Amino acid sequence: MRENDASRVAEILIFAKRVAYRPIFRNDYVSFQEMNVLDLALSYRKNSKLREDVFVYDDGIVRGMISVDRAFAPGEWHLRELYVDPFFQHKNIGTLLMREFLSRASASGSRQVSLWVLEANQAARSFYESFGWRPSGQRRPEPGTDQFLLMYRRAVL
């Protein structure tokens, strides 16, 4: 991700997370006080390390992003985030981002990929499952909430 993309990526993350998670967590304080575009954008601008493993879908407008952890486990890439601006969802951008992630993981020699997904986020789970991701059996609490995360994995072909 380029430094110039920082504000747009921050905007996508904050708004997409509000849309996806506010109905699940029902916590307006977190959604509208703790999460804010300016602070996140400034963090991205000031810290180049935060931008290293963030990739954007940009067709003249940054419409989506992924962030990865290439050092999650030996031979495994981890998908930390995949978000598309709510205005551009259901236009194949998430599919293109997922394909890009899988392609990069494969090119790196990764044999497996993983991600954590909120158990209650059925839309995200269905999206991942459509790409062959499956629950691994690992489940952990989302800190500070009554919700749980599920580990999903899939082989890299």
HELIX and SHEET records of a PDB file:
HELIX    1   1 GLU A    3  ASP A    5  5                                   3    
HELIX    2   2 ALA A    6  PHE A   25  1                                  20    
HELIX    3   3 ASP A   28  TYR A   29  1                                   2    
HELIX    4   4 VAL A   30  GLU A   34  3                                   5    
HELIX    5   5 VAL A   37  LYS A   46  1                                  10    
HELIX    6   6 SER A   48  ARG A   51  1                                   4    
HELIX    7   7 PRO A   86  PHE A   88  5                                   3    
HELIX    8   8 ILE A   93  ALA A  107  1                                  15    
HELIX    9   9 GLN A  122  GLU A  129  1                                   8    
SHEET    1   A 6 VAL A  54  ASP A  58  0                                        
SHEET    2   A 6 VAL A  62  ALA A  73 -1                                        
SHEET    3   A 6 GLU A  76  VAL A  84 -1                                        
SHEET    4   A 6 GLN A 112  LEU A 118  1                                        
SHEET    5   A 6 PHE A 148  ALA A 155 -1                                        
SHEET    6   A 6 ARG A 134  PRO A 141 -1                                        
END                                                                             
